[in-house]
């Protein structure tokens, strides 16, 4: 049976809406039999741990403070992260964390500068935790690729345990990750007409290092673009990526799942 692994999804919204069982059933029907629900702030970490405990063969989770969730109290939130690795149901990665210039305040330069400084400080501390734990690291980088790379370079984190989720740069940036041993994961954006740079980057990385994700409920692939995304729709991204890389769907599923299992230890 074909197995696809959604390496980056956000199940907390489905759980709170009471639709998670239906979402998981549709994913299973589409061949998406494992998924990693990604932490973004302290309000969702315990919920994600509980979901992983309730669906142990299907759902795994991560814990991290998303740059767009970094506020003045970021240190209090980040201080809670490491304890999750002491529990019975451990995260499979730290993240998502990183830098995001795109969502900074547009009409207040001083506020934007302050928020970005908090982001960098929160990322630096989370990098230190990831280095100590030796765990996989899920990076969110938007409008700040070079700065994110520089901070990881300086941190001493093992680059082979780093994935830039929703990779949205081009071949040059993918090359920077590859020479360090890191990964860039592919979302439904690869199916969009204006995403030629992402397609070229995916081809450069190749089949053997491919990981797929939905980032649900965001970034819905064609033909469902415009609707809320969900793990089942990763089947469309997988079919598109298989055609892009010139392989059959089963071969792509086998290769991407093997990489995901090895990277996240699942």
C-alpha positions in Angstrom: 0.0 0.0 0.0 1.3 3.5 -0.9 2.3 5.5 2.2 2.6 9.3 2.1 3.8 11.3 5.2 2.7 14.9 5.7 5.7 16.3 7.5 4.1 19.6 8.4 0.5 20.2 9.2 -1.5 22.1 11.8 -4.1 19.8 13.3 -5.0 22.0 16.3 -7.7 23.9 14.4 -9.4 20.7 13.2 -9.3 19.3 16.7 -10.9 22.5 18.2 -13.5 22.5 15.5 -14.4 18.8 16.1 -13.5 17.8 12.6 -10.3 15.9 13.2 -11.6 12.4 12.9 -13.1 13.2 9.5 -9.9 14.9 8.4 -7.8 11.8 9.4 -10.2 9.5 7.6 -10.0 11.4 4.4 -6.2 11.5 4.7 -6.1 7.7 5.1 -8.2 7.3 2.0 -5.8 9.4 0.1 -2.8 7.4 1.3 -1.6 10.0 3.8 -1.1 7.6 6.8 1.3 9.6 9.0 1.6 13.3 9.7 3.5 15.7 12.0 1.4 18.4 13.7 3.6 21.4 14.1 3.7 23.5 17.2 3.5 27.3 16.9 3.0 28.7 20.4 2.5 27.4 24.0 -1.3 27.4 23.7 -1.1 24.4 21.2 1.8 22.3 22.5 -0.1 20.2 25.1 -3.0 19.8 22.7 -0.7 18.4 20.0 0.9 16.1 22.5 -2.6 14.8 23.4 -3.5 14.3 19.8 -0.3 12.3 19.2 -1.1 10.2 22.3 -4.6 9.6 21.0 -3.5 8.7 17.5 -0.1 7.1 18.1 0.2 5.3 14.7 -0.8 8.4 12.7 0.0 11.7 14.5 3.4 12.9 15.7 4.1 16.4 16.9 6.6 19.2 17.4 7.0 22.0 19.9 8.3 25.5 19.0 7.6 29.2 18.9 6.7 30.4 15.4 8.3 33.8 14.6 4.8 35.3 14.0 3.8 34.2 17.5 6.8 35.9 19.1 5.8 38.7 21.5 7.3 40.6 24.4 6.8 37.5 26.6 8.6 35.2 24.2 11.2 34.1 26.8 8.4 32.7 29.1 7.1 30.6 26.3 10.4 29.3 25.1 11.4 28.3 28.6 8.6 25.7 28.5 9.8 23.9 25.4 12.5 21.6 26.7 10.3 20.0 29.3 8.3 18.3 26.6 11.3 16.0 25.9 11.0 14.7 29.4 7.5 13.4 29.1 6.2 10.0 27.9 5.1 11.3 24.5 8.1 13.2 23.2 8.0 15.6 20.2 9.8 14.4 17.1 11.2 17.9 16.4 11.7 21.4 17.7 9.8 24.0 15.7 8.6 25.7 13.9 10.9 28.5 14.7 12.8 31.1 12.7 12.5 34.5 11.2 9.7 36.2 9.3 10.0 39.7 7.8 6.9 39.4 5.6 4.4 39.7 8.5 6.2 42.5 10.4 4.2 45.7 11.1 4.1 47.6 7.8 3.2 51.1 9.1 5.5 51.3 12.2 9.3 50.9 11.4 10.3 51.1 15.1 7.8 48.4 16.1 8.9 46.2 13.2 12.5 46.5 14.3 11.5 45.6 17.9 9.5 42.6 16.8 12.3 41.3 14.5 14.8 41.7 17.4 12.5 39.5 19.5 12.3 37.0 16.7 16.0 36.7 16.5 16.4 36.4 20.2 13.7 33.7 20.4 15.3 31.8 17.4 18.7 31.9 19.0 17.5 30.4 22.3 15.5 27.7 20.4 18.6 26.9 18.3 20.5 26.4 21.6 17.8 24.0 22.8 17.9 22.1 19.6 21.7 21.8 19.8 21.5 20.5 23.3 18.8 18.0 22.5 20.2 16.9 19.2 16.7 16.8 17.8 15.4 17.7 14.3 14.7 21.3 13.7 11.8 22.7 11.7 12.7 26.2 10.4 10.2 28.9 9.2 12.0 31.5 7.1 10.1 34.1 5.1 11.9 37.1 3.7 14.9 36.3 5.9 16.7 33.3 4.3 20.3 34.6 4.6 19.8 35.8 8.2 18.2 32.4 9.1 21.2 30.5 7.6 23.7 32.7 9.3 22.1 32.2 12.7 22.0 28.4 12.3 25.6 28.5 11.1 26.6 30.3 14.3 24.5 28.1 16.6 26.4 24.8 16.2 23.2 23.0 15.3 23.8 19.9 13.2 22.7 21.0 9.7 21.7 17.4 8.7 18.9 17.7 11.2 17.5 21.0 9.7 14.5 21.3 7.4 13.4 24.6 6.0 9.7 23.9 5.8 7.6 25.3 3.0 10.7 26.0 1.0 9.9 29.1 -1.1 13.2 30.2 -2.4 15.0 29.2 -5.6 17.8 26.8 -6.7 20.6 29.1 -5.4 19.2 29.0 -1.8 18.4 25.2 -2.1 22.1 24.8 -3.0 23.1 26.6 0.2 21.0 24.2 2.2 22.3 21.1 0.3 25.9 21.9 0.8 25.3 22.1 4.5 23.3 18.8 4.5 19.9 20.4 5.2 16.6 19.9 3.6 13.8 22.0 2.0 10.3 20.5 2.1 7.8 21.0 -0.6 4.2 22.2 -0.2 1.2 22.7 -2.6 2.9 25.9 -3.7 4.9 23.8 -6.2 1.6 23.3 -8.1 1.1 27.1 -8.6 1.7 28.6 -12.0 4.1 31.3 -10.7 6.3 28.9 -8.7 8.9 28.1 -11.3 11.8 28.9 -8.9 10.4 26.4 -6.4 10.0 23.7 -9.0 13.7 24.3 -10.1 14.8 24.1 -6.5 12.8 20.8 -6.0 14.4 19.3 -9.1 17.9 20.4 -7.8 17.3 18.7 -4.4 16.0 15.6 -6.2 14.0 12.6 -5.3 16.2 11.1 -2.6 16.0 14.2 -0.4 12.4 15.0 -1.0 10.0 15.6 1.9 6.4 16.7 1.3 4.0 18.7 3.5 0.6 20.4 3.4 1.1 23.2 6.0 -2.7 22.7 6.3 -4.9 24.6 6.5 -2.8 26.9 4.4 -1.2 26.6 0.9 -3.8 24.4 -0.7 -2.6 22.7 -3.9 -4.2 22.9 -7.3 -7.0 21.8 -7.9 -8.4 22.8 -4.5 -6.5 26.2 -4.3 -8.7 28.8 -2.6 -10.2 26.2 -0.2 -8.9 25.3 3.2 -6.1 22.8 3.0 -6.0 19.4 4.8 -3.6 16.4 4.9 -5.6 14.4 2.3 -4.8 17.1 -0.3 -1.1 16.2 -0.1 -1.9 13.5 -2.6 -2.2 16.2 -5.3 1.2 17.7 -4.4 2.7 14.2 -4.5 1.2 13.5 -7.9 2.5 16.8 -9.2 6.0 16.3 -7.7 6.2 12.8 -9.2 5.5 14.2 -12.7 8.0 17.0 -12.1 10.7 14.6 -11.1 9.8 12.1 -13.8 8.9 9.1 -11.6 5.8 7.2 -10.7 3.7 8.1 -7.7 4.5 4.9 -5.8 8.3 5.5 -6.3 7.9 9.1 -5.1 5.8 8.1 -2.1 8.4 5.4 -1.1 11.4 7.8 -1.4 9.8 10.8 0.4 8.4 8.6 3.2 11.8 7.0 3.7 13.4 10.4 4.0 10.7 11.6 6.4 11.0 8.6 8.6 14.8 8.9 8.7 14.8 12.6 9.4 12.2 12.7 12.1 12.9 9.2 13.6 9.3 8.0 13.1 
